[in-house]
Amino acid sequence: MSPSRDWRGEVRNPNVRAPNRFAKQPELGRIASFQVGGLEDIDRHYDVVYTSNVLEHFAEYQSAARHLLRNCHRLCVMVPHREVWNQRALRPSPDLHHQHTFAEDSFDFVVPEGGPAKIATYTVACIAAWGWSRWDAIQHLPKNLVRRMLGKKPRRPPLQIIYDIVATAGREV
């Protein structure tokens, strides 16, 4: 998803720990303005809100998503896909850094609430961003060959899922 030359708008990345490389590139200032802040800083309407590896940290990610959708036309969310802990899907727990994992239907709750007109999902491997580094991937090659010879499933890198949620004009979530 890259903006066209005609596109004008604001993009907000509530992940305050991640460096905002885009905001440091002056040539992008002609097509969009970028801001970095926390969830509580989103207090007006934006064209697009993008969060990367943020919502899995909220015990109540649904209320955070509702807040974001009330303040934007398009919400793009990237989070871990089907992440497990001790062979089980994550559940909210004060002992875990990540409170949730996400599947293709994790944002379907906003549809009956009069929310988005469209939700699209994309599943991707993010080598070196979240999950395996390139070195991890190289190390797993021979191990996976042995696993296959032993009749076991190969290990796969953790995946991310990206949600592209387009709100219906004039509807509250």
N, C-alpha and C positions, 0 to 999 in steps of 0.2 A: 504494500500500500504506500505508494509515494504520491505526494500531492502534485497536481498538475501545475503548470506555470500560472494559470488563471486563479487558482485557489487562494483564498484569503481566509484567515481564521486564527483562532487561538488554540494551542495545544497545551495541556497541563499534565505533568507527570508528578503524582503525589509521592513518589518514592524519593524521599529526601536524601537517602544514603547514596543513591546512584548519581554519578556525575552526569550532567546534562550536556553531552557533546554538541547536540544540535544548537543549543542556545549560544555556544561559543563560535558558531560559524556565521559570520556576518552576512554571507550571501543568502542564507535562509531567512533573514529578516525581511526580505522582500516578499516572501510568500506566506509567512506565519510568524506569530510571536509565541515564544515558549516561556513557561513558568514552571518552577519547581516549588512544591510546598506539601503540606500535610492535608489530610482529608478535611479537617476543620477549616482549612483556608479556601475551600471551594464554596463560595457564597454568592456566586452570580452565574449567569448562563454562559456556557462555552459551546463552540461548534463541536469540538472533539475533546474527550478526556481519555488519556492513555495511562494505564497502570501496568507495570511489569513486576511480577513477583511481589505483590503487596497484599492482595485480598486473602491469601491463604493464611495470613497471620492474624486475621480477625476471627474470634469465636463466632461472631454474628456477621459473617460476610454478606448475608442477604440485606441487612439494614444498610451496610456501607454501599452496596451496589445500588440500592434504591436511592440513597442520597446522591450518588454520582449521576444516576439517570435523571433525577429531577433537575439537575444543573447542566445538562448537555443534550445535544441532538444525537451524538454518536459516542458510544462507550466502547473502547478497545481494551480488553483485559488479557494479560498473559499470566498464566499460573501453572503449577505442576499438574500433570495429567496422570490420574490414577496412581498417585504416590502411595506407598505402603510403609508401614512401620511394624516390624515383627510379623510379616506376611498378612497383615490386616490393613484395610483402608483406614486412613486417619479419621479420628473423631476428636472433637474439642477436648483438650486436656491441658491443665496448667504446666504439665511436665514436658510438653512438646513445643518446639519453636513454631512449626507449622501446625495450624489448627484444622485445616481441611485439605482434601485433595479434590480434584474436579474431573467430571466426566462430561460427555457431550450435552447432557440434559441439566447440568448444574444451575443454569440461569433460566430454565423454563418457568420458574416461579413468577417471573415478571410478566409473562404473557397474559394469564387470566386477570392480572391486576390492571389491565389496560395499558401495558407498557409498550414494548417495542413492536415495530412493524415487521422487523426481520432480525433473526439471530443466526449468524453463520459461525461455524467453528472450523479451525485448522489445527491439526496436530503436527508438531515439529520436534525434532531433536535439536537441542541447543548445545552443541559441542563447545566446551570451554566456558559457556555462560552459566549454565546451571546443569549439573550432571557431569558427564565424563569430560575430561580434558582429552586432547589428541593423544597424549601419552597413555591415558587409560584405555582408549579405543585400540591402540596398537597392542597393549598388553593383553587385552581380552581376545584378540584374534587366535593365538595358539590355544588359549584356555577353552575357547568355544569349539575349536576343532576337537579337542579331547572330550568335551562334554557331549558333542554329537556322537562320537565313537562309542561313548558309554550309554547312549540312548537318552541323554538328558537334554532339556531345553537349553539353548544358548542364552547367555546373559545379554540383555539389551540395555542401551543407555536410557536413562530417565527421559521422559518426554515432557514437553510443555504443550498446553492447549491455549489457543488464541481464540477469544470470542470477539466478534464484530457485531455489536448490538446497535441497531439503528432505531431510535425512538420514533413513535408516531407523533406527528406534529400536533401540538395542542393538548396532549394527554399527560396527565400526571401519573407518576408511578408511586 
